[in-house]
Amino acid sequence: MRFKQYFAVFSLNAFLSYGCVSTASDPLFSNSGPIIDRKGVDLNLYAVDLKQCNEYADQVSVSRSVLKGAAAGAVVGGLYEVVTREEEALEVGAITGGTKSAMASMNQKKKIVKKCLIGRGYRVLS
């Protein structure tokens, strides 16, 4: 029964982590894109460039990263559990690994958008 509980927690965590990923084209997060210096910028062209940069960033698979991180965390937690006889280390490792990987993927997507915009001549402030 305990495995089912931890699997449910992990699944919920993975779902929520994936749901946190957004691009500037998402309606709910339409104002969460990068902040640029707008002086002398054609905002229509910027919108096209931002959309294209977000498409590049969308090539990063957050769900795949979560699964890989969870698997790696489960292996480390499982080894720790075997050595120390600490209960629930495997589950904690899987959840922690999945969460860290999701956060790393989201940060990577933000960096891709920022680098893309800088490469197109925009001054990105954040």
C-alpha positions as CSV (number, residue, x, y, z in Angstrom):
1,M,0.0,0.0,0.0
2,R,2.9,2.4,0.8
3,F,4.2,2.1,-2.8
4,K,0.9,3.2,-4.2
5,Q,0.9,6.3,-1.9
6,Y,4.4,7.3,-3.0
7,F,3.6,6.6,-6.6
8,A,0.6,8.8,-6.3
9,V,2.6,11.6,-4.7
10,F,5.3,11.2,-7.4
11,S,2.8,11.3,-10.2
12,L,1.1,14.4,-8.8
13,N,4.5,16.1,-8.3
14,A,5.5,15.3,-11.9
15,F,2.2,16.5,-13.2
16,L,2.5,19.8,-11.2
17,S,6.1,20.3,-12.2
18,Y,5.2,19.8,-15.9
19,G,2.2,22.2,-15.4
20,C,4.6,24.9,-14.1
21,V,6.3,25.1,-17.5
22,S,5.0,28.0,-19.5
23,T,6.0,30.0,-22.5
24,A,5.0,33.6,-23.3
25,S,2.4,32.2,-25.7
26,D,0.4,30.6,-22.9
27,P,-2.7,32.6,-22.2
28,L,-2.4,32.2,-18.4
29,F,1.2,33.3,-18.4
30,S,1.0,35.9,-21.2
31,N,2.9,38.5,-19.1
32,S,5.7,36.1,-17.8
33,G,8.0,36.4,-20.8
34,P,11.4,38.0,-20.7
35,I,11.7,41.7,-20.1
36,I,13.4,43.6,-22.8
37,D,14.4,47.2,-23.4
38,R,11.7,48.3,-25.8
39,K,13.4,51.5,-26.9
40,G,13.5,51.4,-30.7
41,V,12.0,47.9,-30.9
42,D,9.3,47.0,-33.4
43,L,6.9,45.2,-31.0
44,N,5.2,43.2,-33.9
45,L,8.6,41.9,-35.0
46,Y,9.5,41.2,-31.4
47,A,6.3,39.1,-31.0
48,V,7.2,37.0,-34.0
49,D,10.8,36.6,-32.7
50,L,9.6,35.7,-29.2
51,K,7.3,33.1,-30.6
52,Q,10.1,31.5,-32.7
53,C,12.4,31.5,-29.7
54,N,9.8,29.8,-27.5
55,E,9.4,27.2,-30.2
56,Y,13.1,26.4,-29.9
57,A,12.8,26.2,-26.2
58,D,9.8,23.9,-26.5
59,Q,12.2,21.3,-27.9
60,V,13.4,20.7,-24.3
61,S,11.3,17.8,-23.0
62,V,10.4,18.5,-19.4
63,S,8.5,15.3,-19.0
64,R,11.4,13.2,-20.2
65,S,13.7,15.1,-17.9
66,V,11.4,14.5,-14.9
67,L,11.4,10.7,-15.7
68,K,15.1,10.5,-16.0
69,G,15.6,12.5,-12.8
70,A,13.1,10.4,-10.9
71,A,14.8,7.2,-12.1
72,A,18.2,8.5,-11.1
73,G,16.9,9.6,-7.8
74,A,15.2,6.3,-7.2
75,V,18.5,4.4,-7.9
76,V,20.4,6.6,-5.5
77,G,17.6,6.4,-2.9
78,G,17.4,2.6,-3.3
79,L,21.1,2.2,-2.8
80,Y,20.9,4.4,0.3
81,E,18.0,2.4,1.5
82,V,19.8,-0.9,1.1
83,V,23.0,0.4,2.9
84,T,21.3,2.2,5.8
85,R,18.0,0.3,6.0
86,E,16.3,3.7,6.0
87,E,12.7,3.2,5.0
88,E,11.2,5.4,2.2
89,A,14.6,6.5,0.8
90,L,13.8,5.2,-2.6
91,E,10.6,7.1,-2.8
92,V,12.1,10.3,-1.5
93,G,15.0,10.0,-4.0
94,A,12.6,9.5,-6.9
95,I,10.5,12.5,-5.9
96,T,13.5,14.7,-5.3
97,G,15.2,13.7,-8.5
98,G,12.1,14.3,-10.6
99,T,11.5,17.7,-9.0
100,K,15.1,18.9,-9.5
101,S,15.1,17.7,-13.1
102,A,11.8,19.6,-13.8
103,M,13.2,22.8,-12.3
104,A,16.5,22.4,-14.3
105,S,14.5,21.9,-17.5
106,M,12.4,25.0,-16.9
107,N,15.5,27.1,-16.3
108,Q,17.1,25.7,-19.4
109,K,14.0,26.7,-21.5
110,K,14.2,30.2,-20.1
111,K,17.9,30.4,-21.0
112,I,17.2,29.3,-24.5
113,V,14.6,32.0,-25.0
114,K,16.9,34.6,-23.6
115,K,19.9,33.6,-25.7
116,C,17.8,33.4,-28.8
117,L,16.5,37.0,-28.2
118,I,19.9,38.3,-27.5
119,G,21.1,36.6,-30.7
120,R,18.4,38.5,-32.6
121,G,19.6,41.8,-31.3
122,Y,17.3,42.5,-28.3
123,R,18.6,43.8,-25.0
124,V,17.1,41.3,-22.5
125,L,16.9,42.7,-19.0
126,S,15.6,39.6,-17.2
